[in-house]
Amino acid sequence: MAFGKGRGNKRSSTSSYASTITMVVFVALCVIGVWMLSTNSFIPSQITQATTRTVIAETERSDVSASSNANDEPEPTKPESNENPTFQDNPGKLPEDAIKSEDEQQKSAKEKTSSSKAGDEGERQIQKLETETQQNNEKENKKNDEGQVKEVVKEFEKEQKEQREEDAGSQPGNNKGTQEQESVQGKDTQDVKQGQDQDSNTDVTYTDATKEELPMEVGKRYASQNSKNQENGQQQQQEDQNSKNEENGQQQQQQDEQNSKNEENGQQQQQQEDQNSKNEENGQQQQQQQQQQQEDQNSKNEENGQQQQQQEDQNSGKEDNGQQNMENNNIVSDENGKDQKSMKDENGQEEEHKTPEEQSTTKEENVEQQQQEEQKDEKRQEGSGASGFGSGIPKESAESQKSWKSQATESKDEKQRQTSESNNADSIMSAKAWELCNATAAYDYIPCLDNEEAIKKLTSRGHFEHRERHCPEDPPTCLVSLPEGYKESIKWPESRDKIWYHNVPHTKLAEVKGHQNWVKVTGEFLTFPGGGTQFIHGALHYIDFLQQSLKNIAWGKNTRVVLDVGCGVASFGGFLFERDVIAMSLAPKDEHEAQVQFALERKIPAISAVMGTKRLPFPSRVFDLIHCARCRVPWHNDGGMLLLELNRMLRPGGYFVWSATPVYQKLEEDVQIWKEMSALTKSMCWELITINKDKLNGIGAAIYQKPTTNECYEKRKHKKPPMCKNNDDSNAAWYVPLQACMHKVPTNVVERGSKWPVSWPRRLQTPPYWLNSSQMGIYGKPAPLDFTTDYEHWKHVVSKVYMNEMGISWSNVRNVMDMRAVYGGFAAALKDLQVWVMNVVNINSPDTLPIIYERGLFGIYHDWCESFSTYPRSYDLLHADHLFSKLKARCNLVPVMAEVDRIVRPGGKLIVRDEASVIREIENMLKSLHWDVHLTFSKHQEGILSAQKGFWRPDAPQTSA
């Protein structure tokens, strides 16, 4: 019995001892846990129960959310998985940068730098106030957490104490074991009391021994309590939010009014509508959240744009991790939508209260932020995901894409602009892209006169239709070759007498007309004795003969502008320069091989044209005198239609000089023609002024004068030819069919043609009498003043710029073309030089060509979308003032430049004044043509270019003509 009793007591004592040891260790662990929770230095590394894990996860979300609110950017929470995660150590109260990844730290540093640059002093004060508020909130939250831990530990210790007392009362033990237990327990109790005393103070300090794990029960109770507090806090936050929403009703109404204004504001309005549409779909509760958080978010959006993008990128990678994460992303989406809307509203509401300097700064910041957002646009869309929860950025609508340009769109537009600017010039920037024209006419190719395909389709040639213009549907972009052995042309006036044979290598005319002193072959030259069919002894004698026949002709005074029909090699016009008269020499491209080309190579004005079925490209009532010397035109045929065309162009009171065999020969055919011509001219009311004979040349000339009134027309017994209808525009001359009728003579003293112009050279600078001051000029001034201003302008430009600063040797310049003449001011400014100017008035420009003729100059109507009616290598200088920028809307510039290259001689010049962008385009094309660009200058979006053509020609011909 004694033995058995002793064993039982021993077991009881051992059990009591073990219980005491367990209790001591348990209490020690409690103390360690209290210290760990109080210092926030460590959290349990692993808790196995699911409920504790969930609550702690919610606690971490709450901490992250609090941190996000401090940074004005919501941070996504990592979703739970089915596996038990290992919780990381809580770093406690460390600087924000210490808990961020390296990338986040770099982004944060960039954001701070950008924010510090963008923000003003007011924003810094707001940020400082918010930071202080955040720190106070963190301290308060920390205190609350510490208090909760202390309460949990106290409650747990109290329960453990009661349990120990209950166990001590029911469990007997020996004195030694009890003493040992009490000794150990007393030591532990002392430690616990010490810890409790420390807990009662504000600052709690623990030892490193508290790095042990807390008991499961303490963690469970803390987590449960924290979860309840969090739920209560969220409920309280919602109540506060609702209360603020009610207080902010008036502000929301102002926002709505601002949104209404934004609807008129282009790109900002469109994004506002798209965002509002998204917000309406998110429900009433999300709208309340947006309204509440909008005020807090507005002041921070500018400095947190990149943080928002970082948040979006993080969210985009987590959208497939379960329903909980989808809910979190929903919240982020709501907040991001709210952020964008708040930013727009802030811009709309606050912009009005800013000074102009502040508004300018804000606009610059907005532009910078928009550029950053555009660069990230593609990445955002990829991360958004099909579910719509990804990054939280609403999907762009079609309207917003129209209102806002992306970088891709801007780059595409710029490329298209440059491509349009070059007008397909990129395809010929390389010289290899240019080809030689493979036409039958070879180096004499005139596209609108050598269109063999169109000529073959003609049904009749009886009225010289095959000699008229037939332009290709697609203007050629090929280059005309040079004759073998071509040289730079001979200077004026020596060129009037001889030219290089290899420049115009045709001898047929010399064989046929050599005896009439048209042209002869003399070694390597073609020489021109100055004769013609009617003046084999020289044109100058013939010109003086006409002056003697009619004193009123008064060459160079009353008679200044002449049309020479059937000019041959244009010796008549070439020698009229001696009498200060300019003549438009005209002849078809016919069997008289290259007669107009001879004229142009001699530096005499001439064009290739025929009197066929259409009006010539000149205005009505502009030529002082029209001349025909054996011009082989059947004036009397078809009711006198061709002579009636001369009547249209001849100035009232002007003269028609007809030097032909019917005038002085008595052959039957000549007599019959004279009879018919006499009847026709009489019915046209032309007065035969004189018929004189030139004894030296053995010819005669009849001189007719056009009436200056309509009296004769009204007295005619036979109304043939008839008068033209009143609505027939006599100035219309571009591809207009001929009519066998006459236009009435103007009788109103203020109407053009009612008076003869003042004598030359005064007429050059005198505004025409029929320009009315009540009429607006081309440049916006009253027409007479506009005329004078234009003249003064070009005199200044020519004398100050063109003569000295363009690198042009004007002694080598003779044949000049103004490709876009207005009043003829450029040509007038060149009066004292030994040059003549072909003034071209474009068919889609104001019809100022009559003004040019009125001032003693000449010109022609033309459409530069077609080829000009002249031979290749005709002009020494082309001048284009704002021509190409106007042509771009109508036709491709590449064939226009090919035509320029065709017209200009090797060694010839081009001057272009135009928009700076067009100047660059023309320069590029000229360089591809191997022209030497001497000068380019731009100022105020206007530019000027001077270039010289070389002898370069491409090697490869076209595959077809």
Secondary structure, DSSP 4 states (H G I P E B T S, - for coil): -HHHHHHHHHHHHHHHHHHHHHHHHHHHHHHHHHHHHHHTS---S---SHHHHHHHHHHHHHHHHHHHHHTTSPPPPPPP-SS-PPPPPP--S--GGGGS-HHHHHHHHHHHHHHHHH--HHHHHHHHHHHHHHHHHHHHHHHHHHHHHHHHHHHHHHHHHHHHHHHHHH----HHHHHHHHHHHHHHHHHHHHHHHHHTSSS----GGGGSPPPHHHHHHHHHHHHHHHHHHHHHHHHHHHHHHHHTHHHHHHHHHHHHHHTTSHHHHHHHHHHHHHHHHTHHHHHHHHHHHHHHHHTTTGGGHHHHHHHHHHHHTSTTS-HHHHHHHHHHHHHHHHHHHHHHHHHHHHGGGS-HHHHHHHHHHHHHHHHHHHHTHHHHHHHH-TTS-SSSPPPPPHHHHHHS--HHHHHHHHHHHHHHHHTTGGGGSSGGG--B---TTGGG--TTT--HHHHHT-S--TTSGGGS----SS----BPPPPTT--PPPPTTGGGTEEEGGGS---HHHHHHGGGTS-EEETTEEE--S--SS-TT-HHHHHHHHHHH-GGG-BTTTB-EEEEES-TT-HHHHHHGGGT-EEEEEE-SSSSTTHHHHHHHTT--EEE---SSB--SS-SS-EEEEEEES----TTSGGGHHHHHHHHHEEEEEEEEEESHHHH---HHHHHHHHHHHHHHHHTT-EEEEEEEETTTTEEEEEEE--SSSHHHHH-SS--SPBPPTT--TT--SSPBP-S-BPPPP-STTSTTSSPPPPTTHHHHSPPTT--TTSB-TTSSBHHHHHHHHHHHHHHHIIIIITTTS---GGG--EEEETT-SSSHHHHHTTTSS-EEEEEEETTS---HHHHHHTT--EEEE-TTS--SS-SS-EEEEEEES-HHHHTTTS-HHHHHHHHHHHEEEEEEEEEEEEHHHHHHHHHHHHHTT-EEEEEEEETTEEEEEEE--S---SPBPS--
